[in-house]
Amino acid sequence: MIRWIIVIFLALILISWFSPLLQKLGLGRLPGDLRFKLFGREFFLPFTTTILLSLLAAGIAKFL
């Protein structure tokens, strides 16, 4: 259980770093991806994109 929490946390960090590239591909604007401003700063929580990319990575790992 803790391993999955760490994996999801790391995936969220990586996705937020690569968000400009992913937005050009259309990811990051899916239903379930949250953007909000708080205290003049914009926050981005890509829940749906994280799940989609995790499933893609799991599918690739299964076939390799």
PDB file of N, CA, C and O in Angstrom, chain B, residues numbered from 101:
ATOM      1  N   MET B 101       0.822  -1.199   0.000  1.00  0.00           N
ATOM      2  CA  MET B 101       0.000   0.000   0.000  1.00  0.00           C
ATOM      3  C   MET B 101       0.863   1.259   0.000  1.00  0.00           C
ATOM      4  O   MET B 101       0.614   2.184  -0.773  1.00  0.00           O
ATOM      5  N   ILE B 102       1.867   1.294   0.859  1.00  0.00           N
ATOM      6  CA  ILE B 102       2.718   2.479   0.928  1.00  0.00           C
ATOM      7  C   ILE B 102       3.516   2.652  -0.361  1.00  0.00           C
ATOM      8  O   ILE B 102       3.831   3.775  -0.757  1.00  0.00           O
ATOM      9  N   ARG B 103       3.838   1.546  -1.009  1.00  0.00           N
ATOM     10  CA  ARG B 103       4.581   1.623  -2.262  1.00  0.00           C
ATOM     11  C   ARG B 103       3.756   2.338  -3.336  1.00  0.00           C
ATOM     12  O   ARG B 103       4.300   3.132  -4.103  1.00  0.00           O
ATOM     13  N   TRP B 104       2.449   2.063  -3.400  1.00  0.00           N
ATOM     14  CA  TRP B 104       1.597   2.712  -4.386  1.00  0.00           C
ATOM     15  C   TRP B 104       1.441   4.199  -4.088  1.00  0.00           C
ATOM     16  O   TRP B 104       1.371   5.010  -5.012  1.00  0.00           O
ATOM     17  N   ILE B 105       1.385   4.560  -2.822  1.00  0.00           N
ATOM     18  CA  ILE B 105       1.294   5.975  -2.464  1.00  0.00           C
ATOM     19  C   ILE B 105       2.552   6.709  -2.904  1.00  0.00           C
ATOM     20  O   ILE B 105       2.475   7.827  -3.412  1.00  0.00           O
ATOM     21  N   ILE B 106       3.703   6.090  -2.714  1.00  0.00           N
ATOM     22  CA  ILE B 106       4.967   6.698  -3.140  1.00  0.00           C
ATOM     23  C   ILE B 106       5.017   6.813  -4.663  1.00  0.00           C
ATOM     24  O   ILE B 106       5.451   7.838  -5.188  1.00  0.00           O
ATOM     25  N   VAL B 107       4.585   5.786  -5.367  1.00  0.00           N
ATOM     26  CA  VAL B 107       4.584   5.810  -6.832  1.00  0.00           C
ATOM     27  C   VAL B 107       3.660   6.912  -7.354  1.00  0.00           C
ATOM     28  O   VAL B 107       4.030   7.647  -8.270  1.00  0.00           O
ATOM     29  N   ILE B 108       2.485   7.028  -6.789  1.00  0.00           N
ATOM     30  CA  ILE B 108       1.546   8.064  -7.227  1.00  0.00           C
ATOM     31  C   ILE B 108       2.108   9.451  -6.920  1.00  0.00           C
ATOM     32  O   ILE B 108       1.980  10.362  -7.738  1.00  0.00           O
ATOM     33  N   PHE B 109       2.727   9.623  -5.750  1.00  0.00           N
ATOM     34  CA  PHE B 109       3.326  10.906  -5.401  1.00  0.00           C
ATOM     35  C   PHE B 109       4.446  11.270  -6.380  1.00  0.00           C
ATOM     36  O   PHE B 109       4.523  12.410  -6.839  1.00  0.00           O
ATOM     37  N   LEU B 110       5.305  10.316  -6.695  1.00  0.00           N
ATOM     38  CA  LEU B 110       6.381  10.578  -7.653  1.00  0.00           C
ATOM     39  C   LEU B 110       5.831  10.865  -9.054  1.00  0.00           C
ATOM     40  O   LEU B 110       6.360  11.713  -9.772  1.00  0.00           O
ATOM     41  N   ALA B 111       4.782  10.162  -9.431  1.00  0.00           N
ATOM     42  CA  ALA B 111       4.167  10.416 -10.741  1.00  0.00           C
ATOM     43  C   ALA B 111       3.576  11.823 -10.794  1.00  0.00           C
ATOM     44  O   ALA B 111       3.679  12.498 -11.818  1.00  0.00           O
ATOM     45  N   LEU B 112       2.961  12.266  -9.707  1.00  0.00           N
ATOM     46  CA  LEU B 112       2.424  13.629  -9.673  1.00  0.00           C
ATOM     47  C   LEU B 112       3.529  14.667  -9.804  1.00  0.00           C
ATOM     48  O   LEU B 112       3.354  15.680 -10.480  1.00  0.00           O
ATOM     49  N   ILE B 113       4.657  14.421  -9.165  1.00  0.00           N
ATOM     50  CA  ILE B 113       5.787  15.349  -9.269  1.00  0.00           C
ATOM     51  C   ILE B 113       6.317  15.376 -10.699  1.00  0.00           C
ATOM     52  O   ILE B 113       6.547  16.453 -11.249  1.00  0.00           O
ATOM     53  N   LEU B 114       6.512  14.217 -11.304  1.00  0.00           N
ATOM     54  CA  LEU B 114       7.027  14.167 -12.673  1.00  0.00           C
ATOM     55  C   LEU B 114       6.068  14.804 -13.667  1.00  0.00           C
ATOM     56  O   LEU B 114       6.492  15.512 -14.579  1.00  0.00           O
ATOM     57  N   ILE B 115       4.796  14.555 -13.492  1.00  0.00           N
ATOM     58  CA  ILE B 115       3.813  15.134 -14.405  1.00  0.00           C
ATOM     59  C   ILE B 115       3.778  16.651 -14.257  1.00  0.00           C
ATOM     60  O   ILE B 115       3.632  17.365 -15.250  1.00  0.00           O
ATOM     61  N   SER B 116       3.907  17.144 -13.043  1.00  0.00           N
ATOM     62  CA  SER B 116       3.900  18.601 -12.882  1.00  0.00           C
ATOM     63  C   SER B 116       5.148  19.228 -13.499  1.00  0.00           C
ATOM     64  O   SER B 116       5.085  20.353 -13.995  1.00  0.00           O
ATOM     65  N   TRP B 117       6.273  18.526 -13.478  1.00  0.00           N
ATOM     66  CA  TRP B 117       7.484  19.042 -14.125  1.00  0.00           C
ATOM     67  C   TRP B 117       7.348  19.036 -15.642  1.00  0.00           C
ATOM     68  O   TRP B 117       7.811  19.958 -16.314  1.00  0.00           O
ATOM     69  N   PHE B 118       6.717  18.004 -16.177  1.00  0.00           N
ATOM     70  CA  PHE B 118       6.575  17.876 -17.626  1.00  0.00           C
ATOM     71  C   PHE B 118       5.233  18.401 -18.133  1.00  0.00           C
ATOM     72  O   PHE B 118       4.857  18.126 -19.272  1.00  0.00           O
ATOM     73  N   SER B 119       4.514  19.145 -17.314  1.00  0.00           N
ATOM     74  CA  SER B 119       3.185  19.604 -17.708  1.00  0.00           C
ATOM     75  C   SER B 119       3.174  20.478 -18.958  1.00  0.00           C
ATOM     76  O   SER B 119       2.230  20.364 -19.739  1.00  0.00           O
ATOM     77  N   PRO B 120       4.168  21.351 -19.203  1.00  0.00           N
ATOM     78  CA  PRO B 120       4.105  22.108 -20.468  1.00  0.00           C
ATOM     79  C   PRO B 120       4.142  21.195 -21.703  1.00  0.00           C
ATOM     80  O   PRO B 120       3.411  21.428 -22.666  1.00  0.00           O
ATOM     81  N   LEU B 121       4.978  20.172 -21.677  1.00  0.00           N
ATOM     82  CA  LEU B 121       5.042  19.242 -22.800  1.00  0.00           C
ATOM     83  C   LEU B 121       3.755  18.421 -22.903  1.00  0.00           C
ATOM     84  O   LEU B 121       3.239  18.198 -23.998  1.00  0.00           O
ATOM     85  N   LEU B 122       3.249  17.979 -21.763  1.00  0.00           N
ATOM     86  CA  LEU B 122       2.029  17.173 -21.774  1.00  0.00           C
ATOM     87  C   LEU B 122       0.813  17.974 -22.219  1.00  0.00           C
ATOM     88  O   LEU B 122      -0.104  17.419 -22.824  1.00  0.00           O
ATOM     89  N   GLN B 123       0.794  19.273 -21.927  1.00  0.00           N
ATOM     90  CA  GLN B 123      -0.332  20.097 -22.364  1.00  0.00           C
ATOM     91  C   GLN B 123      -0.351  20.241 -23.876  1.00  0.00           C
ATOM     92  O   GLN B 123      -1.421  20.343 -24.476  1.00  0.00           O
ATOM     93  N   LYS B 124       0.828  20.249 -24.500  1.00  0.00           N
ATOM     94  CA  LYS B 124       0.872  20.297 -25.959  1.00  0.00           C
ATOM     95  C   LYS B 124       0.302  19.019 -26.565  1.00  0.00           C
ATOM     96  O   LYS B 124      -0.230  19.036 -27.675  1.00  0.00           O
ATOM     97  N   LEU B 125       0.414  17.908 -25.832  1.00  0.00           N
ATOM     98  CA  LEU B 125      -0.131  16.633 -26.293  1.00  0.00           C
ATOM     99  C   LEU B 125      -1.604  16.463 -25.936  1.00  0.00           C
ATOM    100  O   LEU B 125      -2.243  15.507 -26.376  1.00  0.00           O
ATOM    101  N   GLY B 126      -2.150  17.393 -25.133  1.00  0.00           N
ATOM    102  CA  GLY B 126      -3.560  17.315 -24.755  1.00  0.00           C
ATOM    103  C   GLY B 126      -3.783  16.725 -23.383  1.00  0.00           C
ATOM    104  O   GLY B 126      -4.916  16.713 -22.901  1.00  0.00           O
ATOM    105  N   LEU B 127      -2.751  16.238 -22.743  1.00  0.00           N
ATOM    106  CA  LEU B 127      -2.894  15.709 -21.389  1.00  0.00           C
ATOM    107  C   LEU B 127      -2.817  16.874 -20.407  1.00  0.00           C
ATOM    108  O   LEU B 127      -2.213  17.906 -20.702  1.00  0.00           O
ATOM    109  N   GLY B 128      -3.426  16.705 -19.254  1.00  0.00           N
ATOM    110  CA  GLY B 128      -3.436  17.768 -18.274  1.00  0.00           C
ATOM    111  C   GLY B 128      -4.689  18.619 -18.350  1.00  0.00           C
ATOM    112  O   GLY B 128      -4.917  19.481 -17.502  1.00  0.00           O
ATOM    113  N   ARG B 129      -5.492  18.377 -19.357  1.00  0.00           N
ATOM    114  CA  ARG B 129      -6.760  19.091 -19.501  1.00  0.00           C
ATOM    115  C   ARG B 129      -7.912  18.097 -19.540  1.00  0.00           C
ATOM    116  O   ARG B 129      -8.974  18.392 -20.089  1.00  0.00           O
ATOM    117  N   LEU B 130      -7.707  16.943 -18.970  1.00  0.00           N
ATOM    118  CA  LEU B 130      -8.739  15.911 -18.946  1.00  0.00           C
ATOM    119  C   LEU B 130      -9.706  16.169 -17.793  1.00  0.00           C
ATOM    120  O   LEU B 130      -9.354  16.855 -16.833  1.00  0.00           O
ATOM    121  N   PRO B 131     -10.924  15.626 -17.877  1.00  0.00           N
ATOM    122  CA  PRO B 131     -11.831  15.751 -16.724  1.00  0.00           C
ATOM    123  C   PRO B 131     -11.213  15.035 -15.518  1.00  0.00           C
ATOM    124  O   PRO B 131     -10.792  13.883 -15.622  1.00  0.00           O
ATOM    125  N   GLY B 132     -11.164  15.705 -14.410  1.00  0.00           N
ATOM    126  CA  GLY B 132     -10.542  15.138 -13.212  1.00  0.00           C
ATOM    127  C   GLY B 132      -9.194  15.748 -12.911  1.00  0.00           C
ATOM    128  O   GLY B 132      -8.664  15.545 -11.818  1.00  0.00           O
ATOM    129  N   ASP B 133      -8.624  16.487 -13.836  1.00  0.00           N
ATOM    130  CA  ASP B 133      -7.397  17.233 -13.587  1.00  0.00           C
ATOM    131  C   ASP B 133      -7.798  18.591 -13.016  1.00  0.00           C
ATOM    132  O   ASP B 133      -8.575  19.327 -13.625  1.00  0.00           O
ATOM    133  N   LEU B 134      -7.268  18.906 -11.862  1.00  0.00           N
ATOM    134  CA  LEU B 134      -7.690  20.118 -11.164  1.00  0.00           C
ATOM    135  C   LEU B 134      -6.658  21.222 -11.282  1.00  0.00           C
ATOM    136  O   LEU B 134      -5.461  20.989 -11.115  1.00  0.00           O
ATOM    137  N   ARG B 135      -7.127  22.417 -11.570  1.00  0.00           N
ATOM    138  CA  ARG B 135      -6.308  23.634 -11.565  1.00  0.00           C
ATOM    139  C   ARG B 135      -7.035  24.653 -10.709  1.00  0.00           C
ATOM    140  O   ARG B 135      -8.232  24.882 -10.880  1.00  0.00           O
ATOM    141  N   PHE B 136      -6.315  25.254  -9.798  1.00  0.00           N
ATOM    142  CA  PHE B 136      -6.935  26.301  -8.994  1.00  0.00           C
ATOM    143  C   PHE B 136      -5.876  27.281  -8.520  1.00  0.00           C
ATOM    144  O   PHE B 136      -4.694  26.953  -8.416  1.00  0.00           O
ATOM    145  N   LYS B 137      -6.334  28.493  -8.235  1.00  0.00           N
ATOM    146  CA  LYS B 137      -5.450  29.533  -7.716  1.00  0.00           C
ATOM    147  C   LYS B 137      -5.743  29.732  -6.241  1.00  0.00           C
ATOM    148  O   LYS B 137      -6.898  29.814  -5.821  1.00  0.00           O
ATOM    149  N   LEU B 138      -4.675  29.806  -5.467  1.00  0.00           N
ATOM    150  CA  LEU B 138      -4.797  30.013  -4.038  1.00  0.00           C
ATOM    151  C   LEU B 138      -3.683  30.951  -3.615  1.00  0.00           C
ATOM    152  O   LEU B 138      -2.507  30.652  -3.821  1.00  0.00           O
ATOM    153  N   PHE B 139      -4.038  32.068  -3.033  1.00  0.00           N
ATOM    154  CA  PHE B 139      -3.085  33.087  -2.598  1.00  0.00           C
ATOM    155  C   PHE B 139      -2.210  33.580  -3.744  1.00  0.00           C
ATOM    156  O   PHE B 139      -1.019  33.825  -3.553  1.00  0.00           O
ATOM    157  N   GLY B 140      -2.788  33.726  -4.926  1.00  0.00           N
ATOM    158  CA  GLY B 140      -2.072  34.251  -6.075  1.00  0.00           C
ATOM    159  C   GLY B 140      -1.157  33.258  -6.763  1.00  0.00           C
ATOM    160  O   GLY B 140      -0.402  33.642  -7.657  1.00  0.00           O
ATOM    161  N   ARG B 141      -1.200  32.006  -6.380  1.00  0.00           N
ATOM    162  CA  ARG B 141      -0.364  30.977  -6.990  1.00  0.00           C
ATOM    163  C   ARG B 141      -1.255  29.908  -7.601  1.00  0.00           C
ATOM    164  O   ARG B 141      -2.274  29.533  -7.020  1.00  0.00           O
ATOM    165  N   GLU B 142      -0.873  29.423  -8.763  1.00  0.00           N
ATOM    166  CA  GLU B 142      -1.671  28.406  -9.445  1.00  0.00           C
ATOM    167  C   GLU B 142      -1.175  27.015  -9.074  1.00  0.00           C
ATOM    168  O   GLU B 142       0.023  26.735  -9.120  1.00  0.00           O
ATOM    169  N   PHE B 143      -2.110  26.151  -8.708  1.00  0.00           N
ATOM    170  CA  PHE B 143      -1.799  24.766  -8.368  1.00  0.00           C
ATOM    171  C   PHE B 143      -2.445  23.850  -9.393  1.00  0.00           C
ATOM    172  O   PHE B 143      -3.513  24.156  -9.925  1.00  0.00           O
ATOM    173  N   PHE B 144      -1.799  22.732  -9.669  1.00  0.00           N
ATOM    174  CA  PHE B 144      -2.247  21.789 -10.693  1.00  0.00           C
ATOM    175  C   PHE B 144      -2.164  20.388 -10.113  1.00  0.00           C
ATOM    176  O   PHE B 144      -1.088  19.946  -9.712  1.00  0.00           O
ATOM    177  N   LEU B 145      -3.280  19.690 -10.064  1.00  0.00           N
ATOM    178  CA  LEU B 145      -3.341  18.317  -9.570  1.00  0.00           C
ATOM    179  C   LEU B 145      -3.894  17.419 -10.675  1.00  0.00           C
ATOM    180  O   LEU B 145      -5.109  17.345 -10.862  1.00  0.00           O
ATOM    181  N   PRO B 146      -3.019  16.742 -11.403  1.00  0.00           N
ATOM    182  CA  PRO B 146      -3.452  15.956 -12.577  1.00  0.00           C
ATOM    183  C   PRO B 146      -3.840  14.524 -12.227  1.00  0.00           C
ATOM    184  O   PRO B 146      -3.121  13.586 -12.575  1.00  0.00           O
ATOM    185  N   PHE B 147      -4.961  14.346 -11.546  1.00  0.00           N
ATOM    186  CA  PHE B 147      -5.365  13.012 -11.112  1.00  0.00           C
ATOM    187  C   PHE B 147      -5.663  12.084 -12.287  1.00  0.00           C
ATOM    188  O   PHE B 147      -5.138  10.972 -12.332  1.00  0.00           O
ATOM    189  N   THR B 148      -6.473  12.505 -13.216  1.00  0.00           N
ATOM    190  CA  THR B 148      -6.844  11.652 -14.347  1.00  0.00           C
ATOM    191  C   THR B 148      -5.646  11.355 -15.241  1.00  0.00           C
ATOM    192  O   THR B 148      -5.483  10.226 -15.704  1.00  0.00           O
ATOM    193  N   THR B 149      -4.818  12.349 -15.484  1.00  0.00           N
ATOM    194  CA  THR B 149      -3.623  12.141 -16.299  1.00  0.00           C
ATOM    195  C   THR B 149      -2.678  11.157 -15.625  1.00  0.00           C
ATOM    196  O   THR B 149      -2.067  10.326 -16.296  1.00  0.00           O
ATOM    197  N   THR B 150      -2.554  11.241 -14.307  1.00  0.00           N
ATOM    198  CA  THR B 150      -1.696  10.309 -13.567  1.00  0.00           C
ATOM    199  C   THR B 150      -2.191   8.873 -13.707  1.00  0.00           C
ATOM    200  O   THR B 150      -1.398   7.958 -13.931  1.00  0.00           O
ATOM    201  N   ILE B 151      -3.483   8.680 -13.576  1.00  0.00           N
ATOM    202  CA  ILE B 151      -4.046   7.333 -13.710  1.00  0.00           C
ATOM    203  C   ILE B 151      -3.844   6.809 -15.126  1.00  0.00           C
ATOM    204  O   ILE B 151      -3.469   5.652 -15.318  1.00  0.00           O
ATOM    205  N   LEU B 152      -4.090   7.655 -16.109  1.00  0.00           N
ATOM    206  CA  LEU B 152      -3.926   7.251 -17.511  1.00  0.00           C
ATOM    207  C   LEU B 152      -2.482   6.866 -17.813  1.00  0.00           C
ATOM    208  O   LEU B 152      -2.234   5.837 -18.441  1.00  0.00           O
ATOM    209  N   LEU B 153      -1.526   7.686 -17.370  1.00  0.00           N
ATOM    210  CA  LEU B 153      -0.120   7.378 -17.629  1.00  0.00           C
ATOM    211  C   LEU B 153       0.364   6.177 -16.820  1.00  0.00           C
ATOM    212  O   LEU B 153       1.237   5.441 -17.281  1.00  0.00           O
ATOM    213  N   SER B 154      -0.183   5.968 -15.630  1.00  0.00           N
ATOM    214  CA  SER B 154       0.169   4.788 -14.832  1.00  0.00           C
ATOM    215  C   SER B 154      -0.318   3.509 -15.505  1.00  0.00           C
ATOM    216  O   SER B 154       0.395   2.506 -15.533  1.00  0.00           O
ATOM    217  N   LEU B 155      -1.529   3.549 -16.043  1.00  0.00           N
ATOM    218  CA  LEU B 155      -2.037   2.383 -16.768  1.00  0.00           C
ATOM    219  C   LEU B 155      -1.218   2.105 -18.022  1.00  0.00           C
ATOM    220  O   LEU B 155      -0.970   0.948 -18.360  1.00  0.00           O
ATOM    221  N   LEU B 156      -0.804   3.146 -18.700  1.00  0.00           N
ATOM    222  CA  LEU B 156       0.048   2.991 -19.877  1.00  0.00           C
ATOM    223  C   LEU B 156       1.390   2.380 -19.500  1.00  0.00           C
ATOM    224  O   LEU B 156       1.874   1.479 -20.186  1.00  0.00           O
ATOM    225  N   ALA B 157       1.996   2.859 -18.420  1.00  0.00           N
ATOM    226  CA  ALA B 157       3.283   2.320 -17.965  1.00  0.00           C
ATOM    227  C   ALA B 157       3.134   0.865 -17.506  1.00  0.00           C
ATOM    228  O   ALA B 157       4.014   0.043 -17.759  1.00  0.00           O
ATOM    229  N   ALA B 158       2.030   0.549 -16.836  1.00  0.00           N
ATOM    230  CA  ALA B 158       1.808  -0.834 -16.402  1.00  0.00           C
ATOM    231  C   ALA B 158       1.617  -1.754 -17.607  1.00  0.00           C
ATOM    232  O   ALA B 158       2.108  -2.883 -17.606  1.00  0.00           O
ATOM    233  N   GLY B 159       0.914  -1.286 -18.624  1.00  0.00           N
ATOM    234  CA  GLY B 159       0.724  -2.085 -19.833  1.00  0.00           C
ATOM    235  C   GLY B 159       2.031  -2.338 -20.560  1.00  0.00           C
ATOM    236  O   GLY B 159       2.281  -3.439 -21.049  1.00  0.00           O
ATOM    237  N   ILE B 160       2.861  -1.307 -20.626  1.00  0.00           N
ATOM    238  CA  ILE B 160       4.172  -1.471 -21.278  1.00  0.00           C
ATOM    239  C   ILE B 160       5.048  -2.436 -20.481  1.00  0.00           C
ATOM    240  O   ILE B 160       5.726  -3.286 -21.057  1.00  0.00           O
ATOM    241  N   ALA B 161       5.030  -2.298 -19.143  1.00  0.00           N
ATOM    242  CA  ALA B 161       5.855  -3.170 -18.291  1.00  0.00           C
ATOM    243  C   ALA B 161       5.382  -4.626 -18.376  1.00  0.00           C
ATOM    244  O   ALA B 161       6.198  -5.542 -18.278  1.00  0.00           O
ATOM    245  N   LYS B 162       4.105  -4.842 -18.552  1.00  0.00           N
ATOM    246  CA  LYS B 162       3.583  -6.197 -18.624  1.00  0.00           C
ATOM    247  C   LYS B 162       4.064  -6.906 -19.893  1.00  0.00           C
ATOM    248  O   LYS B 162       4.345  -8.104 -19.871  1.00  0.00           O
ATOM    249  N   PHE B 163       4.156  -6.169 -20.987  1.00  0.00           N
ATOM    250  CA  PHE B 163       4.563  -6.771 -22.255  1.00  0.00           C
ATOM    251  C   PHE B 163       6.072  -6.880 -22.417  1.00  0.00           C
ATOM    252  O   PHE B 163       6.543  -7.612 -23.287  1.00  0.00           O
ATOM    253  N   LEU B 164       6.836  -6.171 -21.602  1.00  0.00           N
ATOM    254  CA  LEU B 164       8.297  -6.262 -21.682  1.00  0.00           C
ATOM    255  C   LEU B 164       8.750  -7.295 -20.741  1.00  0.00           C
ATOM    256  O   LEU B 164       9.950  -7.549 -20.635  1.00  0.00           O
TER     257      LEU B 164
END
